[in-house]
C-alpha cells in the first residue's frame, strides 16, 4: 500500500509540474525532465539512494535544456550531490516538497547549487553533513554557501535549508574567482518560505542591482535543539546580512536564538576588487520577530540610510546585548510599533556620529534586566551629533532611566537632524 501511495503521489506531483510553466516562461510550453528517468541523450537516471553520487546525472539533465528552458523534476528521494549543480537560464528545479532531498557531505565544500538568470528552485530540502555533537561543538567552517544566486531575476521558494553552515548568497561578482570574464550582476531576486537552521550565515546579500524581496523566512532549530548547537548559533550566527543593496524588502521574518537577527554592514573587500560596494539604502522591514537573540538589529555599516522597521518584536536572550545596536556613522532609521521585551541593557544604543533614529507608537515592556543602570534609549557619551526622537512610547519595568539625559534623546521633533 505504501509503495502504491508513493507512486500515486509522485504521479500527481509530476502532473502538477507539467501543468505549471517554468519560471520566466509563463504561458509557454514547458519541457519537463524527470531526474529518476534516463535521458535525454546519454543522461543516466539519478539513483536517489543517498549513497551514489547523483550530481553527474543531474548536471547532464540540467545542461540538456535549450534556450527556452524547462523543469527538472526531482521526485521524492535522497540525492547525494558531490559537485555543484549548475542551473541554467530559464530552468526550474522542482521537488515534491521536503521529501525531495539534496544531500551534501563534507568531502565536498563548494556550492551545492548555482542559479542562473531567470532560474528557480522550489519545493525541496537541502541537507549538509556536520560534525558529531561533542563538547565545544562547532560546524564545519570550510563550507561555502549551499545556494549561490548567480544571475538576474531568480526565484527560491518553499526550500528547507536544514543544517547548512552557510545558506544562501546573492551577490554581484566577477564571473571567475581570478577576476577574468564579465561582471555578473544580480537583481530582482525573490525568496519566499525559506526555513531551516543555518549555523553561521542564513542569507547574505551584497551588490544587488535591483530590488530584492525576502518573505516568510523562518530560521529555528529545525535540525537540532541540542544546547551545544544552540549555544554556537547564539554566539556566532547571523540570520540575514545586507550590505550594498538598494530598497530591499524583508517581510515576515522569524529568527530564534541567533547572534544577530538582522545585520546591516559595509561591503567587505572583494577579491578581485569589485565596483559595487557600500551599505544598504532604504530597506523596508515589516514583521520581524527576533526571539532569544543576542542582538536583534545590528548596524555597523556607515551610511546605512532610510531603514524602516515596522512592527519588530525583539525578545533578548539571557546574555543578550542592546536589541537595536548602531555602531556606525550617518545612519538613519525609523522604527514604529516596536515591541521590546527583556533587554538586559538598552533597547536602542547609538555609538556612532551623526545618526538619526526615530521611534514611535511602541511598547518597551522591560529593559535593563541586568540592573546595571542602562537606560532604554541611549546615545553613548562622546558621540557627535547623533539623536533619538521618541513619541508615543509606553514603558513597562526597567530599573534604569527610560532615556539618557541631555539633548541627544528627545520627545519632540528635531529639525536639521543628522544622518538625513
C-alpha positions in Angstrom: 0.0 0.0 0.0 2.8 2.4 0.9 4.5 1.9 -2.5 1.2 2.4 -4.3 0.6 5.7 -2.4 4.1 6.8 -3.1 3.7 6.2 -6.8 0.4 7.9 -6.9 1.8 11.0 -5.1 4.8 11.1 -7.5 2.5 10.9 -10.5 0.3 13.7 -9.1 3.3 15.9 -8.4 4.7 15.3 -11.9 1.3 16.2 -13.3 1.2 19.5 -11.4 4.7 20.2 -12.6 3.7 19.7 -16.2 0.7 22.0 -15.7 2.9 24.8 -14.3 5.2 26.6 -16.8 8.8 27.2 -15.9 9.8 30.4 -14.1 10.4 33.1 -16.7 8.4 31.1 -19.3 4.9 32.0 -18.2 2.3 30.8 -20.8 4.7 28.9 -23.0 5.0 25.1 -23.5 7.3 23.6 -20.8 9.8 20.8 -21.2 9.9 18.6 -18.2 12.7 16.1 -17.4 12.3 13.6 -14.6 15.6 13.2 -12.6 14.8 9.5 -11.9 14.5 8.6 -15.6 17.2 8.0 -18.2 17.7 10.6 -20.9 17.6 12.9 -22.7 20.5 11.7 -24.9 23.1 9.9 -22.9 22.0 11.2 -19.4 21.6 8.5 -16.9 18.9 8.3 -14.2 19.6 9.6 -10.8 19.5 6.8 -8.2 18.2 8.8 -5.2 19.6 6.2 -2.8 21.6 8.6 -0.7 25.0 7.0 -1.3 25.6 7.1 -5.1 26.8 10.5 -6.4 23.8 11.8 -8.5 25.5 15.1 -9.5 26.6 13.8 -12.9 23.2 12.6 -13.8 21.5 15.8 -12.6 24.0 18.1 -14.3 23.7 16.2 -17.5 19.9 16.8 -17.5 20.3 20.5 -16.5 22.7 21.1 -19.4 20.3 19.5 -21.9 17.7 22.2 -21.7 17.6 24.6 -24.6 17.3 28.4 -24.5 13.6 28.2 -23.7 14.3 26.3 -20.5 12.0 23.9 -18.7 11.6 22.0 -15.5 13.9 19.4 -13.9 11.5 17.4 -11.7 13.1 15.9 -8.5 10.8 13.1 -7.2 10.9 12.2 -3.5 14.2 10.6 -2.5 17.7 11.3 -1.2 20.0 12.6 -3.8 23.7 12.6 -2.8 25.4 15.5 -4.6 29.2 15.6 -4.8 29.6 18.5 -7.2 27.9 21.8 -7.9 24.6 21.7 -9.7 24.6 24.4 -12.4 21.0 25.6 -13.2 21.0 27.4 -16.5 18.8 30.3 -17.7 15.0 29.7 -17.7 15.3 26.4 -15.9 13.2 25.5 -12.8 14.3 22.7 -10.4 11.3 21.4 -8.5 10.7 18.8 -6.0 7.7 17.3 -4.3 8.3 19.2 -1.0 10.7 18.3 1.8 10.7 14.7 0.7 12.9 15.6 -2.2 16.3 15.9 -0.5 19.7 17.0 -1.9 22.4 15.8 0.4 25.9 17.3 0.8 28.7 15.6 2.6 31.8 17.3 4.0 34.0 15.7 1.3 32.6 18.5 -1.0 32.6 22.0 0.5 31.6 24.1 -2.6 28.2 25.5 -3.6 25.7 22.7 -3.8 23.6 24.6 -6.4 24.2 27.7 -8.5 21.2 29.5 -10.0 21.5 31.4 -13.3 19.3 34.2 -14.7 15.5 33.5 -14.6 16.1 30.2 -12.9 14.1 28.8 -10.0 14.5 26.4 -7.0 11.4 25.3 -5.2 9.8 22.6 -3.1 12.9 20.9 -2.0 15.1 20.2 1.1 18.9 20.7 1.3 21.0 19.0 4.0 24.6 19.3 4.9 26.8 17.0 6.9 28.0 18.4 10.2 30.4 17.0 12.9 29.1 14.7 15.6 27.9 16.5 18.7 30.6 16.9 21.4 31.8 19.3 24.0 32.8 22.7 22.4 30.9 21.7 19.2 31.1 23.9 16.1 30.0 23.3 12.5 32.4 22.6 9.6 33.6 26.2 8.8 35.1 25.5 5.4 31.8 25.1 3.6 30.8 27.7 1.0 27.2 28.9 0.8 24.9 26.0 -0.2 22.9 28.1 -2.7 24.6 30.8 -4.8 22.4 33.1 -6.9 24.5 33.9 -10.0 22.0 35.6 -12.2 19.2 38.1 -12.6 15.5 37.6 -11.5 15.9 34.3 -9.6 13.2 32.7 -7.5 13.7 30.5 -4.5 10.6 29.2 -2.7 9.5 26.6 -0.3 13.0 25.4 0.5 14.3 23.8 3.7 17.9 24.7 4.5 18.1 22.1 7.2 21.7 22.3 8.6 24.0 24.4 6.4 27.0 26.2 7.7 26.0 28.9 5.2 22.7 29.1 3.4 22.1 31.5 0.5 24.3 34.1 -1.0 23.0 36.7 -3.5 25.9 38.8 -4.7 27.1 40.6 -7.8 30.7 39.5 -8.6 33.2 38.7 -11.3 32.4 35.6 -13.3 35.6 33.8 -12.3 37.5 33.9 -9.0 40.6 35.3 -10.7 38.7 38.3 -12.0 38.6 37.2 -15.6 35.3 37.2 -17.5 32.5 39.7 -17.3 30.9 41.0 -14.1 27.7 39.2 -13.3 25.1 41.4 -11.8 22.2 40.0 -9.7 18.9 41.7 -9.0 15.2 41.1 -8.6 15.8 38.0 -6.6 12.8 36.7 -4.7 13.0 34.4 -1.7 9.8 33.0 0.0 9.0 30.4 2.6 12.7 29.6 3.4 13.1 27.5 6.5 16.0 25.9 8.3 18.8 26.3 10.8 21.8 28.0 9.1 24.8 27.7 11.6 26.9 30.7 10.5 25.0 32.7 7.9 21.5 32.3 6.7 21.0 34.8 3.8 23.9 37.0 2.6 23.0 39.9 0.2 25.5 42.3 -1.4 25.7 44.3 -4.6 22.1 43.5 -5.7 21.5 45.9 -8.6 17.7 45.8 -8.4 15.0 45.4 -5.7 15.1 42.0 -4.0 12.4 40.5 -1.7 12.7 38.1 1.1 9.5 37.0 2.8 8.3 34.3 5.2 11.7 33.4 6.4 11.8 31.0 9.5 15.2 30.2 11.0 14.7 28.0 14.0 16.2 24.8 15.5 14.8 22.6 12.8 17.9 20.4 12.7 19.0 20.2 16.3 17.7 21.6 19.6 20.8 20.3 21.4 22.2 23.0 23.7 25.7 22.7 22.2 24.3 23.6 18.7 22.1 26.4 20.1 25.0 27.9 22.1 27.1 28.0 18.9 24.3 29.7 16.9 23.6 32.3 19.5 27.3 33.1 19.9 28.2 33.3 16.2 25.4 33.0 13.6 23.8 35.8 11.6 20.3 35.2 10.2 20.2 37.9 7.4 23.1 40.1 6.3 22.6 43.1 4.0 25.4 45.2 2.5 25.4 47.3 -0.7 21.7 46.9 -1.6 19.0 49.5 -2.5 15.4 49.2 -1.5 15.3 45.6 -0.3 12.1 44.3 1.2 12.1 41.9 4.2 8.6 40.7 5.2 7.5 38.2 7.9 10.9 37.2 9.2 11.3 34.9 12.3 14.6 34.0 13.8 15.2 32.1 17.0 18.4 32.1 19.1 20.7 34.0 16.6 23.7 36.1 17.5 22.4 38.8 15.1 18.9 38.6 13.6 19.3 41.4 11.0 22.7 42.8 10.2 23.4 45.8 8.0 27.1 46.4 7.2 29.5 47.8 4.6 30.6 45.5 1.8 33.6 43.5 2.8 36.6 43.6 0.4 36.1 41.7 -2.8 38.8 39.5 -4.3 39.3 40.7 -7.0 38.1 44.3 -6.3 34.5 44.9 -7.3 32.9 48.3 -8.0 29.6 47.7 -6.2 30.5 48.4 -2.6 28.8 50.3 0.2 25.9 50.0 2.6 22.1 49.4 2.5 19.8 52.2 1.5 16.0 52.4 2.1 15.4 48.9 3.3 11.9 48.1 4.5 11.4 45.5 7.2 7.8 44.6 8.0 7.0 41.9 10.6 10.4 40.9 12.1 10.3 38.7 15.2 13.7 38.0 16.8 13.2 35.6 19.7 16.0 34.9 22.2 18.5 36.9 20.1 21.9 38.3 21.3 21.4 41.3 19.0 18.1 41.9 17.3 19.2 44.5 14.7 22.9 45.2 14.3 24.1 48.1 12.2 27.8 48.6 11.7 27.8 50.0 8.1 28.4 53.7 7.7 25.7 55.5 5.7 23.1 52.8 6.2 20.1 55.1 5.5 16.4 55.2 5.2 15.9 51.9 7.1 12.3 51.4 8.1 11.4 48.8 10.8 7.7 48.3 11.1 6.3 46.0 13.8 9.5 44.4 15.1 9.2 42.1 18.1 12.5 41.6 19.9 13.0 39.3 22.9 16.5 39.2 24.2 18.5 36.1 25.2 19.6 35.8 28.8 23.1 37.0 27.9 22.0 39.5 25.2 23.1 43.0 24.3 21.2 46.0 23.1 18.3 45.0 20.9 19.0 47.6 18.2 22.7 48.4 18.2 24.2 51.1 15.9 27.9 51.3 15.7 28.3 53.3 12.5 28.2 56.9 11.3 25.5 58.7 9.3 22.8 56.2 9.9 19.1 57.0 9.6 16.3 54.6 10.8 12.6 54.9 11.5 11.1 52.4 14.0 7.3 52.0 14.5 5.2 49.6 16.6 8.3 48.1 18.3 7.5 45.5 21.0 10.6 45.2 23.1 10.9 42.5 25.8 13.6 41.6 28.4 16.6 43.6 27.2 19.5 43.1 29.6 20.9 46.5 28.6 19.4 49.1 26.2 16.6 48.8 23.7 18.4 51.2 21.3 22.1 52.2 21.7 24.0 54.6 19.4 27.7 54.6 19.4 28.3 56.4 16.0 28.3 60.0 14.9 25.6 61.9 13.1 23.0 59.2 13.4 19.2 59.8 13.4 16.8 57.4 15.0 13.0 58.0 15.2 10.9 55.7 17.4 7.2 55.9 17.7 4.0 54.1 18.8 5.9 51.4 20.6 5.9 49.4 23.8 9.1 48.9 25.9 8.0 46.1 28.3 11.2 45.6 30.2 14.8 46.8 29.9 18.0 46.9 32.0 17.2 43.4 33.2 20.8 43.2 34.3 20.1 46.0 36.8 23.3 47.8 35.8 21.6 51.2 35.2 21.2 51.1 31.4 18.5 53.5 30.0 16.1 52.1 27.4 17.4 54.6 24.8 21.0 55.8 24.9 23.3 57.9 22.7 26.6 56.9 24.3 28.6 59.8 25.7 31.4 61.0 23.4 29.5 60.7 20.1 28.9 63.7 17.9 25.6 65.0 16.5 23.5 61.8 17.0 19.9 62.0 18.1 17.0 59.7 19.0 13.5 61.1 18.7 10.7 59.4 20.7 6.9 59.7 20.5 4.0 57.7 21.9 6.1 55.2 23.9 4.7 53.1 26.7 7.2 51.9 29.3 7.0 48.8 31.5 9.5 47.8 34.1 13.1 49.0 34.0 15.5 49.7 36.8 17.3 52.3 34.7 16.0 55.6 33.3 13.8 55.4 30.2 16.2 57.7 28.3 19.7 59.0 28.6 19.5 62.7 29.6 20.6 65.7 27.6 19.7 66.9 24.1 20.6 63.6 22.3 17.4 61.9 23.2 14.3 64.0 22.8 10.5 63.6 22.8 9.8 66.1 20.2 10.7 66.6 16.5 14.2 67.7 15.7 14.9 70.0 12.8 18.1 69.7 10.7 18.6 66.2 12.2 21.9 64.5 11.3 22.1 61.3 9.2 19.5 62.5 6.7 
